[in-house]
């Protein structure tokens, strides 16, 4: 079980690092996700990208695994409104099916539960 938990921790970490890097290479996609009420959307995209990279990398360290996991949980909760806005604004994402956009919402809960697994020793 420890080996599986380790492999899954690496997968989660790599997924967040790659997603964070993508914020810098494809900010236009993330700009469409941003609810119009949020100020400085491009700054928030880059900021969340930095957090995803840093927290993903910290998840790989024994010393900071627990802290990184809690940080990812907070981040996932913080970006949930953008995912909800995305689902409710399907016309902004013609390349994605509406069901795929709505599927992102429960996937956020799975990611939160996955990160929560690493808050315990």
ZAMAR-868168 format. One record per atom (N, C-alpha, C): atom name; z, y negated, x; residue in three letters. Coordinates in nm, 4 decimals, always signed. Layout:
REM ZAMAR-868168
at:CA, pz:Z, py:Y, px:X, aa:ALA
...
This chain:
REM ZAMAR-868168
at:N, pz:+0.0000, py:+0.1204, px:+0.0818, aa:UNK
at:CA, pz:+0.0000, py:+0.0000, px:+0.0000, aa:UNK
at:C, pz:+0.0000, py:-0.1263, px:+0.0858, aa:UNK
at:N, pz:+0.0744, py:-0.1235, px:+0.1968, aa:UNK
at:CA, pz:+0.0776, py:-0.2404, px:+0.2853, aa:UNK
at:C, pz:-0.0607, py:-0.2717, px:+0.3405, aa:UNK
at:N, pz:-0.1377, py:-0.1669, px:+0.3731, aa:UNK
at:CA, pz:-0.2721, py:-0.1871, px:+0.4275, aa:UNK
at:C, pz:-0.3625, py:-0.2514, px:+0.3220, aa:UNK
at:N, pz:-0.3531, py:-0.2041, px:+0.1990, aa:UNK
at:CA, pz:-0.4341, py:-0.2611, px:+0.0905, aa:UNK
at:C, pz:-0.3959, py:-0.4070, px:+0.0675, aa:UNK
at:N, pz:-0.2654, py:-0.4348, px:+0.0687, aa:UNK
at:CA, pz:-0.2190, py:-0.5724, px:+0.0488, aa:UNK
at:C, pz:-0.2704, py:-0.6627, px:+0.1611, aa:UNK
at:N, pz:-0.2728, py:-0.6110, px:+0.2834, aa:UNK
at:CA, pz:-0.3238, py:-0.6877, px:+0.3970, aa:UNK
at:C, pz:-0.4729, py:-0.7164, px:+0.3810, aa:UNK
at:N, pz:-0.5499, py:-0.6151, px:+0.3457, aa:UNK
at:CA, pz:-0.6941, py:-0.6328, px:+0.3278, aa:UNK
at:C, pz:-0.7218, py:-0.7338, px:+0.2162, aa:UNK
at:N, pz:-0.6487, py:-0.7220, px:+0.1065, aa:UNK
at:CA, pz:-0.6677, py:-0.8151, px:-0.0049, aa:UNK
at:C, pz:-0.6248, py:-0.9571, px:+0.0319, aa:UNK
at:N, pz:-0.5248, py:-0.9690, px:+0.1179, aa:UNK
at:CA, pz:-0.4835, py:-1.1027, px:+0.1647, aa:UNK
at:C, pz:-0.5959, py:-1.1652, px:+0.2467, aa:UNK
at:N, pz:-0.6585, py:-1.0850, px:+0.3324, aa:UNK
at:CA, pz:-0.7714, py:-1.1338, px:+0.4115, aa:UNK
at:C, pz:-0.8872, py:-1.1749, px:+0.3207, aa:UNK
at:N, pz:-0.9153, py:-1.0949, px:+0.2199, aa:UNK
at:CA, pz:-1.0246, py:-1.1284, px:+0.1272, aa:UNK
at:C, pz:-0.9971, py:-1.2593, px:+0.0537, aa:UNK
at:N, pz:-0.8744, py:-1.2758, px:+0.0068, aa:UNK
at:CA, pz:-0.8377, py:-1.3995, px:-0.0622, aa:UNK
at:C, pz:-0.8490, py:-1.5188, px:+0.0324, aa:UNK
at:N, pz:-0.7985, py:-1.5025, px:+0.1530, aa:UNK
at:CA, pz:-0.8027, py:-1.6107, px:+0.2512, aa:UNK
at:C, pz:-0.9466, py:-1.6490, px:+0.2844, aa:UNK
at:N, pz:-1.0299, py:-1.5505, px:+0.3102, aa:UNK
at:CA, pz:-1.1701, py:-1.5775, px:+0.3440, aa:UNK
at:C, pz:-1.2406, py:-1.6449, px:+0.2271, aa:UNK
at:N, pz:-1.2131, py:-1.5991, px:+0.1058, aa:UNK
at:CA, pz:-1.2753, py:-1.6599, px:-0.0125, aa:UNK
at:C, pz:-1.2395, py:-1.8085, px:-0.0223, aa:UNK
at:N, pz:-1.1130, py:-1.8418, px:+0.0023, aa:UNK
at:CA, pz:-1.0726, py:-1.9821, px:-0.0068, aa:UNK
at:C, pz:-1.1299, py:-2.0653, px:+0.1072, aa:UNK
at:N, pz:-1.1325, py:-2.0098, px:+0.2267, aa:UNK
at:CA, pz:-1.1903, py:-2.0838, px:+0.3394, aa:UNK
at:C, pz:-1.3386, py:-2.1114, px:+0.3136, aa:UNK
at:N, pz:-1.4116, py:-2.0106, px:+0.2686, aa:UNK
at:CA, pz:-1.5546, py:-2.0296, px:+0.2411, aa:UNK
at:C, pz:-1.5770, py:-2.1273, px:+0.1257, aa:UNK
at:N, pz:-1.4953, py:-2.1166, px:+0.0219, aa:UNK
at:CA, pz:-1.5072, py:-2.2108, px:-0.0901, aa:UNK
at:C, pz:-1.4773, py:-2.3530, px:-0.0427, aa:UNK
at:N, pz:-1.3764, py:-2.3665, px:+0.0424, aa:UNK
at:CA, pz:-1.3423, py:-2.4984, px:+0.0952, aa:UNK
at:C, pz:-1.4546, py:-2.5574, px:+0.1788, aa:UNK
at:N, pz:-1.5152, py:-2.4754, px:+0.2629, aa:UNK
at:CA, pz:-1.6289, py:-2.5206, px:+0.3442, aa:UNK
at:C, pz:-1.7433, py:-2.5645, px:+0.2535, aa:UNK
at:N, pz:-1.7634, py:-2.4911, px:+0.1446, aa:UNK
at:CA, pz:-1.8720, py:-2.5238, px:+0.0516, aa:UNK
at:C, pz:-1.8535, py:-2.6620, px:-0.0114, aa:UNK
at:N, pz:-1.7299, py:-2.7092, px:-0.0218, aa:UNK
at:CA, pz:-1.7059, py:-2.8439, px:-0.0752, aa:UNK
at:C, pz:-1.7757, py:-2.9498, px:+0.0107, aa:UNK
at:N, pz:-1.7909, py:-2.9222, px:+0.1393, aa:UNK
at:CA, pz:-1.8528, py:-3.0182, px:+0.2309, aa:UNK
at:C, pz:-2.0043, py:-3.0024, px:+0.2379, aa:UNK
at:N, pz:-2.0531, py:-2.8816, px:+0.2133, aa:UNK
at:CA, pz:-2.1964, py:-2.8565, px:+0.2189, aa:UNK
at:C, pz:-2.2655, py:-2.8774, px:+0.0842, aa:UNK
at:N, pz:-2.1902, py:-2.8704, px:-0.0239, aa:UNK
at:CA, pz:-2.2492, py:-2.8822, px:-0.1568, aa:UNK
at:C, pz:-2.1615, py:-2.9683, px:-0.2494, aa:UNK
at:N, pz:-2.1287, py:-3.0897, px:-0.2070, aa:UNK
at:CA, pz:-2.0398, py:-3.1715, px:-0.2906, aa:UNK
at:C, pz:-2.1018, py:-3.2085, px:-0.4256, aa:UNK
at:N, pz:-2.2343, py:-3.2115, px:-0.4344, aa:UNK
at:CA, pz:-2.2994, py:-3.2482, px:-0.5610, aa:UNK
at:C, pz:-2.2621, py:-3.1508, px:-0.6727, aa:UNK
at:N, pz:-2.2517, py:-3.0230, px:-0.6398, aa:UNK
at:CA, pz:-2.2121, py:-2.9236, px:-0.7399, aa:UNK
at:C, pz:-2.0721, py:-2.9548, px:-0.7916, aa:UNK
at:N, pz:-1.9813, py:-2.9843, px:-0.7005, aa:UNK
at:CA, pz:-1.8426, py:-3.0101, px:-0.7388, aa:UNK
at:C, pz:-1.8279, py:-3.1432, px:-0.8122, aa:UNK
at:N, pz:-1.9146, py:-3.2396, px:-0.7808, aa:UNK
at:CA, pz:-1.9094, py:-3.3675, px:-0.8523, aa:UNK
at:C, pz:-1.9350, py:-3.3483, px:-1.0014, aa:UNK
at:N, pz:-2.0232, py:-3.2543, px:-1.0360, aa:UNK
at:CA, pz:-2.0505, py:-3.2285, px:-1.1778, aa:UNK
at:C, pz:-1.9292, py:-3.1681, px:-1.2479, aa:UNK
at:N, pz:-1.8411, py:-3.1038, px:-1.1718, aa:UNK
at:CA, pz:-1.7218, py:-3.0399, px:-1.2292, aa:UNK
at:C, pz:-1.6095, py:-3.1385, px:-1.2591, aa:UNK
at:N, pz:-1.6162, py:-3.2533, px:-1.1973, aa:UNK
at:CA, pz:-1.5039, py:-3.3465, px:-1.2042, aa:UNK
at:C, pz:-1.4978, py:-3.4178, px:-1.3398, aa:UNK
at:N, pz:-1.3844, py:-3.4074, px:-1.4075, aa:UNK
at:CA, pz:-1.3688, py:-3.4832, px:-1.5324, aa:UNK
at:C, pz:-1.3826, py:-3.6326, px:-1.5035, aa:UNK
at:N, pz:-1.4558, py:-3.7050, px:-1.5871, aa:UNK
at:CA, pz:-1.4805, py:-3.8472, px:-1.5606, aa:UNK
at:C, pz:-1.3547, py:-3.9328, px:-1.5524, aa:UNK
at:N, pz:-1.2436, py:-3.8854, px:-1.6061, aa:UNK
at:CA, pz:-1.1208, py:-3.9657, px:-1.6039, aa:UNK
at:C, pz:-1.0549, py:-3.9677, px:-1.4661, aa:UNK
at:N, pz:-1.0957, py:-3.8771, px:-1.3774, aa:UNK
at:CA, pz:-1.0334, py:-3.8722, px:-1.2450, aa:UNK
at:C, pz:-1.0950, py:-3.9767, px:-1.1529, aa:UNK
at:N, pz:-1.0107, py:-4.0501, px:-1.0806, aa:UNK
at:CA, pz:-1.0628, py:-4.1504, px:-0.9875, aa:UNK
at:C, pz:-1.1100, py:-4.0852, px:-0.8576, aa:UNK
at:N, pz:-1.1983, py:-4.1515, px:-0.7880, aa:UNK
at:CA, pz:-1.2451, py:-4.1106, px:-0.6548, aa:UNK
at:C, pz:-1.2847, py:-3.9628, px:-0.6491, aa:UNK
at:N, pz:-1.3804, py:-3.9211, px:-0.7314, aa:UNK
at:CA, pz:-1.4132, py:-3.7783, px:-0.7385, aa:UNK
at:C, pz:-1.4585, py:-3.7176, px:-0.6053, aa:UNK
at:N, pz:-1.5383, py:-3.7907, px:-0.5283, aa:UNK
at:CA, pz:-1.5848, py:-3.7340, px:-0.4013, aa:UNK
at:C, pz:-1.4679, py:-3.7130, px:-0.3056, aa:UNK
at:N, pz:-1.3763, py:-3.8082, px:-0.3014, aa:UNK
at:CA, pz:-1.2571, py:-3.7926, px:-0.2185, aa:UNK
at:C, pz:-1.1775, py:-3.6697, px:-0.2616, aa:UNK
at:N, pz:-1.1608, py:-3.6518, px:-0.3921, aa:UNK
at:CA, pz:-1.0855, py:-3.5361, px:-0.4429, aa:UNK
at:C, pz:-1.1552, py:-3.4042, px:-0.4097, aa:UNK
at:N, pz:-1.2867, py:-3.4047, px:-0.4101, aa:UNK
at:CA, pz:-1.3618, py:-3.2839, px:-0.3731, aa:UNK
at:C, pz:-1.3357, py:-3.2498, px:-0.2272, aa:UNK
at:N, pz:-1.3479, py:-3.3489, px:-0.1408, aa:UNK
at:CA, pz:-1.3229, py:-3.3238, px:+0.0015, aa:UNK
at:C, pz:-1.1772, py:-3.2848, px:+0.0258, aa:UNK
at:N, pz:-1.0857, py:-3.3509, px:-0.0433, aa:UNK
at:CA, pz:-0.9437, py:-3.3201, px:-0.0271, aa:UNK
at:C, pz:-0.9139, py:-3.1765, px:-0.0695, aa:UNK
at:N, pz:-0.9665, py:-3.1362, px:-0.1841, aa:UNK
at:CA, pz:-0.9427, py:-2.9980, px:-0.2283, aa:UNK
at:C, pz:-1.0097, py:-2.8992, px:-0.1336, aa:UNK
at:N, pz:-1.1239, py:-2.9368, px:-0.0769, aa:UNK
at:CA, pz:-1.1887, py:-2.8510, px:+0.0222, aa:UNK
at:C, pz:-1.1018, py:-2.8322, px:+0.1456, aa:UNK
at:N, pz:-1.0420, py:-2.9409, px:+0.1923, aa:UNK
at:CA, pz:-0.9516, py:-2.9322, px:+0.3078, aa:UNK
at:C, pz:-0.8334, py:-2.8414, px:+0.2749, aa:UNK
at:N, pz:-0.7743, py:-2.8602, px:+0.1573, aa:UNK
at:CA, pz:-0.6613, py:-2.7754, px:+0.1181, aa:UNK
at:C, pz:-0.7015, py:-2.6286, px:+0.1097, aa:UNK
at:N, pz:-0.8191, py:-2.6010, px:+0.0558, aa:UNK
at:CA, pz:-0.8637, py:-2.4620, px:+0.0465, aa:UNK
at:C, pz:-0.8803, py:-2.4003, px:+0.1853, aa:UNK
at:N, pz:-0.9376, py:-2.4749, px:+0.2775, aa:UNK
at:CA, pz:-0.9569, py:-2.4244, px:+0.4140, aa:UNK
at:C, pz:-0.8226, py:-2.4024, px:+0.4825, aa:UNK
at:N, pz:-0.7370, py:-2.5034, px:+0.4789, aa:UNK
at:CA, pz:-0.6076, py:-2.4950, px:+0.5481, aa:UNK
at:C, pz:-0.5195, py:-2.3861, px:+0.4875, aa:UNK
at:N, pz:-0.5078, py:-2.3845, px:+0.3555, aa:UNK
at:CA, pz:-0.4214, py:-2.2843, px:+0.2915, aa:UNK
at:C, pz:-0.4778, py:-2.1439, px:+0.3083, aa:UNK
at:N, pz:-0.6097, py:-2.1303, px:+0.3021, aa:UNK
at:CA, pz:-0.6712, py:-2.0001, px:+0.3264, aa:UNK
at:C, pz:-0.6416, py:-1.9507, px:+0.4666, aa:UNK
at:N, pz:-0.6535, py:-2.0394, px:+0.5651, aa:UNK
at:CA, pz:-0.6241, py:-2.0016, px:+0.7036, aa:UNK
at:C, pz:-0.4759, py:-1.9686, px:+0.7212, aa:UNK
at:N, pz:-0.3884, py:-2.0495, px:+0.6611, aa:UNK
at:CA, pz:-0.2442, py:-2.0241, px:+0.6731, aa:UNK
at:C, pz:-0.2028, py:-1.8935, px:+0.6058, aa:UNK
at:N, pz:-0.2777, py:-1.8525, px:+0.5052, aa:UNK
at:CA, pz:-0.2476, py:-1.7262, px:+0.4378, aa:UNK
at:C, pz:-0.2586, py:-1.6087, px:+0.5349, aa:UNK
at:N, pz:-0.3351, py:-1.6262, px:+0.6412, aa:UNK
at:CA, pz:-0.3551, py:-1.5186, px:+0.7385, aa:UNK
at:C, pz:-0.2432, py:-1.5090, px:+0.8415, aa:UNK
at:N, pz:-0.1553, py:-1.6085, px:+0.8446, aa:UNK
at:CA, pz:-0.0467, py:-1.6066, px:+0.9421, aa:UNK
at:C, pz:+0.0782, py:-1.5478, px:+0.8784, aa:UNK
at:N, pz:+0.1498, py:-1.4691, px:+0.9533, aa:UNK
at:CA, pz:+0.2737, py:-1.4103, px:+0.8996, aa:UNK
at:C, pz:+0.3765, py:-1.5182, px:+0.8678, aa:UNK
at:N, pz:+0.3836, py:-1.6165, px:+0.9561, aa:UNK
at:CA, pz:+0.4859, py:-1.7198, px:+0.9425, aa:UNK
at:C, pz:+0.4664, py:-1.8057, px:+0.8169, aa:UNK
at:N, pz:+0.3411, py:-1.8309, px:+0.7789, aa:UNK
at:CA, pz:+0.3139, py:-1.9244, px:+0.6698, aa:UNK
at:C, pz:+0.2511, py:-1.8602, px:+0.5462, aa:UNK
at:N, pz:+0.2483, py:-1.7274, px:+0.5404, aa:UNK
at:CA, pz:+0.1859, py:-1.6601, px:+0.4257, aa:UNK
at:C, pz:+0.2470, py:-1.7052, px:+0.2940, aa:UNK
at:N, pz:+0.3779, py:-1.7031, px:+0.2860, aa:UNK
at:CA, pz:+0.4468, py:-1.7373, px:+0.1608, aa:UNK
at:C, pz:+0.4201, py:-1.8828, px:+0.1216, aa:UNK
at:N, pz:+0.4307, py:-1.9736, px:+0.2171, aa:UNK
at:CA, pz:+0.4047, py:-2.1153, px:+0.1918, aa:UNK
at:C, pz:+0.2600, py:-2.1363, px:+0.1473, aa:UNK
at:N, pz:+0.1669, py:-2.0708, px:+0.2146, aa:UNK
at:CA, pz:+0.0252, py:-2.0832, px:+0.1794, aa:UNK
at:C, pz:-0.0005, py:-2.0300, px:+0.0391, aa:UNK
at:N, pz:+0.0633, py:-1.9195, px:+0.0052, aa:UNK
at:CA, pz:+0.0449, py:-1.8620, px:-0.1284, aa:UNK
at:C, pz:+0.0930, py:-1.9594, px:-0.2356, aa:UNK
at:N, pz:+0.2097, py:-2.0190, px:-0.2147, aa:UNK
at:CA, pz:+0.2591, py:-2.1180, px:-0.3112, aa:UNK
at:C, pz:+0.1654, py:-2.2388, px:-0.3167, aa:UNK
at:N, pz:+0.1152, py:-2.2801, px:-0.2016, aa:UNK
at:CA, pz:+0.0202, py:-2.3914, px:-0.1977, aa:UNK
at:C, pz:-0.1068, py:-2.3607, px:-0.2753, aa:UNK
at:N, pz:-0.1568, py:-2.2381, px:-0.2618, aa:UNK
at:CA, pz:-0.2769, py:-2.1983, px:-0.3362, aa:UNK
at:C, pz:-0.2507, py:-2.1966, px:-0.4864, aa:UNK
at:N, pz:-0.1322, py:-2.1535, px:-0.5254, aa:UNK
at:CA, pz:-0.0973, py:-2.1531, px:-0.6680, aa:UNK
at:C, pz:-0.0987, py:-2.2961, px:-0.7224, aa:UNK
at:N, pz:-0.0369, py:-2.3878, px:-0.6493, aa:UNK
at:CA, pz:-0.0356, py:-2.5285, px:-0.6915, aa:UNK
at:C, pz:-0.1785, py:-2.5828, px:-0.6973, aa:UNK
at:N, pz:-0.2585, py:-2.5512, px:-0.5966, aa:UNK
at:CA, pz:-0.3971, py:-2.5972, px:-0.5932, aa:UNK
at:C, pz:-0.4766, py:-2.5425, px:-0.7118, aa:UNK
at:N, pz:-0.4602, py:-2.4143, px:-0.7400, aa:UNK
at:CA, pz:-0.5325, py:-2.3534, px:-0.8523, aa:UNK
at:C, pz:-0.4934, py:-2.4173, px:-0.9856, aa:UNK
at:N, pz:-0.3668, py:-2.4507, px:-0.9996, aa:UNK
at:CA, pz:-0.3226, py:-2.5196, px:-1.1216, aa:UNK
at:C, pz:-0.3814, py:-2.6611, px:-1.1256, aa:UNK
at:N, pz:-0.3848, py:-2.7275, px:-1.0098, aa:UNK
at:CA, pz:-0.4362, py:-2.8647, px:-1.0035, aa:UNK
at:C, pz:-0.5855, py:-2.8728, px:-1.0358, aa:UNK
at:N, pz:-0.6621, py:-2.7717, px:-0.9974, aa:UNK
at:CA, pz:-0.8069, py:-2.7766, px:-1.0216, aa:UNK
at:C, pz:-0.8457, py:-2.7146, px:-1.1560, aa:UNK
at:N, pz:-0.7485, py:-2.6600, px:-1.2282, aa:UNK
at:CA, pz:-0.7800, py:-2.5980, px:-1.3571, aa:UNK
at:C, pz:-0.8489, py:-2.6952, px:-1.4539, aa:UNK
at:N, pz:-0.8060, py:-2.8219, px:-1.4618, aa:UNK
at:CA, pz:-0.8767, py:-2.9144, px:-1.5519, aa:UNK
at:C, pz:-1.0260, py:-2.9276, px:-1.5193, aa:UNK
at:N, pz:-1.0617, py:-2.9216, px:-1.3920, aa:UNK
at:CA, pz:-1.2036, py:-2.9284, px:-1.3549, aa:UNK
at:C, pz:-1.2776, py:-2.8049, px:-1.4047, aa:UNK
at:N, pz:-1.2137, py:-2.6889, px:-1.3964, aa:UNK
at:CA, pz:-1.2767, py:-2.5672, px:-1.4474, aa:UNK
at:C, pz:-1.2898, py:-2.5714, px:-1.5994, aa:UNK
at:N, pz:-1.1900, py:-2.6264, px:-1.6659, aa:UNK
at:CA, pz:-1.1963, py:-2.6409, px:-1.8112, aa:UNK
at:C, pz:-1.3073, py:-2.7391, px:-1.8498, aa:UNK
at:N, pz:-1.3145, py:-2.8513, px:-1.7789, aa:UNK
at:CA, pz:-1.4201, py:-2.9493, px:-1.8041, aa:UNK
at:C, pz:-1.5571, py:-2.8853, px:-1.7832, aa:UNK
at:N, pz:-1.5681, py:-2.8039, px:-1.6805, aa:UNK
at:CA, pz:-1.6937, py:-2.7351, px:-1.6518, aa:UNK
at:C, pz:-1.7334, py:-2.6457, px:-1.7697, aa:UNK
at:N, pz:-1.6379, py:-2.5705, px:-1.8219, aa:UNK
at:CA, pz:-1.6657, py:-2.4811, px:-1.9348, aa:UNK
at:C, pz:-1.7043, py:-2.5598, px:-2.0599, aa:UNK
at:N, pz:-1.6401, py:-2.6733, px:-2.0796, aa:UNK
at:CA, pz:-1.6674, py:-2.7540, px:-2.1987, aa:UNK
at:C, pz:-1.7918, py:-2.8415, px:-2.1843, aa:UNK
at:N, pz:-1.8459, py:-2.8481, px:-2.0627, aa:UNK
at:CA, pz:-1.9646, py:-2.9307, px:-2.0356, aa:UNK
at:C, pz:-2.0774, py:-2.8434, px:-1.9819, aa:UNK
at:N, pz:-2.1054, py:-2.7362, px:-2.0516, aa:UNK
at:CA, pz:-2.2055, py:-2.6385, px:-2.0057, aa:UNK
at:C, pz:-2.3417, py:-2.7020, px:-1.9812, aa:UNK
at:N, pz:-2.3729, py:-2.8090, px:-2.0533, aa:UNK
at:CA, pz:-2.5037, py:-2.8737, px:-2.0358, aa:UNK
at:C, pz:-2.5216, py:-2.9311, px:-1.8955, aa:UNK
at:N, pz:-2.4119, py:-2.9557, px:-1.8251, aa:UNK
at:CA, pz:-2.4198, py:-3.0062, px:-1.6877, aa:UNK
at:C, pz:-2.4508, py:-2.8955, px:-1.5872, aa:UNK
at:N, pz:-2.4443, py:-2.7710, px:-1.6330, aa:UNK
at:CA, pz:-2.4632, py:-2.6557, px:-1.5452, aa:UNK
at:C, pz:-2.5671, py:-2.5606, px:-1.6045, aa:UNK
at:N, pz:-2.6925, py:-2.6066, px:-1.6172, aa:UNK
at:CA, pz:-2.7941, py:-2.5218, px:-1.6800, aa:UNK
at:C, pz:-2.8230, py:-2.3942, px:-1.6009, aa:UNK
at:N, pz:-2.7873, py:-2.3939, px:-1.4737, aa:UNK
at:CA, pz:-2.8113, py:-2.2750, px:-1.3904, aa:UNK
at:C, pz:-2.7081, py:-2.1648, px:-1.4148, aa:UNK
at:N, pz:-2.6023, py:-2.1964, px:-1.4903, aa:UNK
at:CA, pz:-2.4972, py:-2.0987, px:-1.5201, aa:UNK
at:C, pz:-2.4883, py:-2.0770, px:-1.6709, aa:UNK
at:N, pz:-2.4631, py:-1.9543, px:-1.7087, aa:UNK
at:CA, pz:-2.4494, py:-1.9259, px:-1.8518, aa:UNK
at:C, pz:-2.3144, py:-1.9793, px:-1.9016, aa:UNK
at:N, pz:-2.3088, py:-2.0213, px:-2.0275, aa:UNK
at:CA, pz:-2.1811, py:-2.0673, px:-2.0830, aa:UNK
at:C, pz:-2.0711, py:-1.9618, px:-2.0711, aa:UNK
at:N, pz:-2.1067, py:-1.8336, px:-2.0883, aa:UNK
at:CA, pz:-2.0024, py:-1.7304, px:-2.0754, aa:UNK
at:C, pz:-1.9484, py:-1.7238, px:-1.9332, aa:UNK
at:N, pz:-2.0351, py:-1.7450, px:-1.8343, aa:UNK
at:CA, pz:-1.9880, py:-1.7457, px:-1.6952, aa:UNK
at:C, pz:-1.8916, py:-1.8622, px:-1.6725, aa:UNK
at:N, pz:-1.9207, py:-1.9740, px:-1.7347, aa:UNK
at:CA, pz:-1.8332, py:-2.0907, px:-1.7204, aa:UNK
at:C, pz:-1.6967, py:-2.0649, px:-1.7837, aa:UNK
at:N, pz:-1.6958, py:-2.0004, px:-1.8990, aa:UNK
at:CA, pz:-1.5682, py:-1.9674, px:-1.9638, aa:UNK
at:C, pz:-1.4952, py:-1.8557, px:-1.8900, aa:UNK
at:N, pz:-1.5695, py:-1.7676, px:-1.8256, aa:UNK
at:CA, pz:-1.5080, py:-1.6588, px:-1.7492, aa:UNK
at:C, pz:-1.4279, py:-1.7130, px:-1.6308, aa:UNK
at:N, pz:-1.4682, py:-1.8285, px:-1.5801, aa:UNK
at:CA, pz:-1.3957, py:-1.8895, px:-1.4683, aa:UNK
at:C, pz:-1.2497, py:-1.9180, px:-1.5039, aa:UNK
at:N, pz:-1.2221, py:-1.9438, px:-1.6315, aa:UNK
at:CA, pz:-1.0853, py:-1.9797, px:-1.6719, aa:UNK
at:C, pz:-0.9875, py:-1.8642, px:-1.6528, aa:UNK
at:N, pz:-1.0135, py:-1.7443, px:-1.7053, aa:UNK
at:CA, pz:-0.9208, py:-1.6342, px:-1.6777, aa:UNK
at:C, pz:-0.9239, py:-1.5898, px:-1.5314, aa:UNK
at:N, pz:-1.0365, py:-1.6119, px:-1.4639, aa:UNK
at:CA, pz:-1.0418, py:-1.5785, px:-1.3209, aa:UNK
at:C, pz:-0.9407, py:-1.6637, px:-1.2446, aa:UNK
at:N, pz:-0.9219, py:-1.7888, px:-1.2883, aa:UNK
at:CA, pz:-0.8199, py:-1.8736, px:-1.2256, aa:UNK
at:C, pz:-0.6819, py:-1.8090, px:-1.2368, aa:UNK
at:N, pz:-0.6540, py:-1.7497, px:-1.3517, aa:UNK
at:CA, pz:-0.5243, py:-1.6828, px:-1.3710, aa:UNK
at:C, pz:-0.5116, py:-1.5613, px:-1.2801, aa:UNK
at:N, pz:-0.6199, py:-1.4884, px:-1.2630, aa:UNK
at:CA, pz:-0.6196, py:-1.3735, px:-1.1712, aa:UNK
at:C, pz:-0.5935, py:-1.4212, px:-1.0287, aa:UNK
at:N, pz:-0.6576, py:-1.5303, px:-0.9894, aa:UNK
at:CA, pz:-0.6363, py:-1.5843, px:-0.8545, aa:UNK
at:C, pz:-0.4920, py:-1.6309, px:-0.8357, aa:UNK
at:N, pz:-0.4347, py:-1.6904, px:-0.9386, aa:UNK
at:CA, pz:-0.2940, py:-1.7321, px:-0.9313, aa:UNK
at:C, pz:-0.2046, py:-1.6101, px:-0.9139, aa:UNK
at:N, pz:-0.2283, py:-1.5060, px:-0.9917, aa:UNK
at:CA, pz:-0.1484, py:-1.3831, px:-0.9800, aa:UNK
at:C, pz:-0.1671, py:-1.3194, px:-0.8429, aa:UNK
at:N, pz:-0.2894, py:-1.3207, px:-0.7926, aa:UNK
at:CA, pz:-0.3193, py:-1.2645, px:-0.6612, aa:UNK
at:C, pz:-0.2422, py:-1.3403, px:-0.5532, aa:UNK
at:N, pz:-0.2463, py:-1.4725, px:-0.5586, aa:UNK
at:CA, pz:-0.1722, py:-1.5523, px:-0.4612, aa:UNK
at:C, pz:-0.0218, py:-1.5301, px:-0.4766, aa:UNK
at:N, pz:+0.0242, py:-1.5185, px:-0.6004, aa:UNK
at:CA, pz:+0.1675, py:-1.4978, px:-0.6253, aa:UNK
at:C, pz:+0.2176, py:-1.3699, px:-0.5593, aa:UNK
at:N, pz:+0.1328, py:-1.2700, px:-0.5497, aa:UNK
at:CA, pz:+0.1677, py:-1.1431, px:-0.4850, aa:UNK
at:C, pz:+0.2180, py:-1.1667, px:-0.3424, aa:UNK
at:N, pz:+0.1678, py:-1.2709, px:-0.2780, aa:UNK
at:CA, pz:+0.2051, py:-1.2984, px:-0.1385, aa:UNK
at:C, pz:+0.3233, py:-1.3936, px:-0.1262, aa:UNK
at:N, pz:+0.3840, py:-1.4310, px:-0.2382, aa:UNK
at:CA, pz:+0.5060, py:-1.5123, px:-0.2314, aa:UNK
at:C, pz:+0.6282, py:-1.4239, px:-0.2145, aa:UNK
at:N, pz:+0.6093, py:-1.2955, px:-0.2286, aa:UNK
at:CA, pz:+0.7174, py:-1.1968, px:-0.2132, aa:UNK
at:C, pz:+0.6957, py:-1.1195, px:-0.0845, aa:UNK
at:N, pz:+0.8026, py:-1.0786, px:-0.0235, aa:UNK
at:CA, pz:+0.7911, py:-0.9989, px:+0.1003, aa:UNK
at:C, pz:+0.7791, py:-0.8530, px:+0.0699, aa:UNK
